[in-house]
């Protein structure tokens, strides 16, 4: 009887340990992916700001295609999905706030 309880205890401890490892791994990967996307979006926004500062982009919505055509960007891929961004994705300027809107 004691051996069965010991085996069950060991199995429970190992199960809890595996669950903790899985949850932690998922959180780390999700955090990493979020940071990759944030860095990619910041780079696109910076290039759009540069285009605006040089008075080449005057619209409130600056598409990636515009940035590609004006040589501010080379064709970019989403760092998480590894798929190229849609050319219709854009940087939206509202007063002094810039946001990248990804069209899928």
URHUGI-V884443 format. One record per pair of residues at least 12 apart in sequence whose ideal C-beta (glycine too) atoms are under 10 Angstrom apart, sorted by sequence separation. I is the first residue (numbers start at 1). J is the second residue. D is the distance in Angstrom with one decimal. If there is no record, write none. Layout:
BEGIN
<<I;J;D> <I;J;D>>
END
This chain:
BEGIN
<<64;76;7.3> <73;85;9.3> <75;87;8.8> <89;101;6.3> <90;102;8.9> <48;61;9.8> <49;62;9.4> <56;69;10.0> <57;70;7.3> <76;89;9.3> <88;101;9.4> <89;102;4.8> <90;103;7.5> <48;62;4.7> <56;70;5.5> <88;102;9.6> <89;103;4.7> <47;62;9.0> <48;63;9.5> <51;66;7.6> <56;71;9.9> <57;72;8.3> <85;100;9.2> <88;103;4.7> <89;104;8.5> <48;64;9.2> <51;67;6.4> <54;70;8.9> <56;72;8.2> <86;102;7.2> <87;103;8.6> <88;104;9.9> <45;62;9.5> <47;64;9.5> <50;67;9.3> <68;85;9.9> <85;102;6.4> <86;103;4.4> <44;62;9.3> <48;66;8.7> <54;72;9.0> <69;87;9.7> <85;103;8.2> <86;104;6.5> <48;67;6.4> <51;70;6.2> <68;87;7.1> <85;104;9.2> <44;64;7.2> <47;67;5.7> <50;70;9.9> <51;71;9.9> <64;84;9.4> <67;87;9.7> <51;72;5.2> <64;85;5.7> <65;86;9.3> <66;87;9.2> <83;104;8.7> <50;72;6.3> <51;73;9.3> <64;86;7.4> <65;87;4.1> <67;89;9.9> <44;67;7.4> <47;70;9.4> <49;72;9.9> <63;86;9.3> <64;87;5.4> <65;88;7.1> <67;90;9.2> <81;104;9.3> <47;71;9.9> <48;72;7.5> <63;87;6.6> <64;88;7.5> <65;89;8.9> <66;90;8.3> <67;91;8.0> <78;102;7.5> <47;72;4.4> <48;73;8.9> <63;88;6.0> <64;89;5.1> <65;90;8.9> <66;91;9.3> <46;72;9.4> <47;73;5.3> <63;89;7.0> <64;90;6.9> <78;104;9.3> <61;88;9.8> <63;90;4.6> <64;91;8.3> <44;72;9.2> <62;90;5.9> <63;91;8.2> <44;73;6.9> <47;76;9.6> <61;90;4.6> <62;91;4.7> <43;73;8.3> <60;90;9.3> <61;91;7.4> <62;92;8.1> <59;90;8.9> <60;91;9.4> <61;92;5.5> <62;93;7.3> <44;76;7.0> <59;91;9.7> <60;92;6.6> <61;93;7.7> <43;76;8.1> <59;92;9.8> <60;93;5.1> <57;91;8.7> <59;93;8.2> <60;94;7.4> <40;76;7.0> <57;93;8.9> <62;98;9.0> <64;100;9.2> <40;77;8.7> <41;78;9.9> <40;78;7.0> <62;100;9.8> <63;101;9.9> <64;102;9.4> <40;79;5.3> <52;91;9.1> <64;103;9.0> <39;79;7.7> <40;80;8.8> <51;91;8.9> <61;101;8.2> <63;103;9.1> <37;78;7.3> <38;79;9.9> <44;85;8.1> <52;93;7.1> <36;78;8.7> <37;79;6.6> <48;90;8.5> <49;91;8.3> <36;79;4.1> <37;80;6.1> <48;91;3.9> <35;79;9.5> <36;80;5.9> <37;81;9.7> <47;91;8.4> <48;92;9.3> <49;93;8.6> <33;78;10.0> <40;85;8.6> <44;89;8.3> <46;91;9.6> <48;93;7.7> <33;79;7.9> <34;80;8.8> <44;90;9.4> <45;91;5.6> <52;98;8.9> <32;79;9.9> <33;80;4.7> <44;91;6.3> <45;92;9.7> <32;80;9.1> <33;81;9.5> <41;89;10.0> <45;93;9.5> <49;98;6.5> <30;80;9.9> <41;91;8.9> <48;98;6.5> <29;80;9.9> <45;97;10.0> <46;98;8.9> <48;100;8.2> <45;98;4.7> <44;98;9.3> <45;99;7.7> <45;100;5.7> <42;98;9.5> <44;100;5.3> <41;98;9.5> <43;100;9.5> <41;99;8.3> <42;100;8.4> <44;102;9.4> <41;100;4.2> <40;100;8.4> <41;101;9.7> <41;102;8.2> <38;100;9.9> <40;102;9.7> <37;100;9.3> <37;102;8.9>>
END
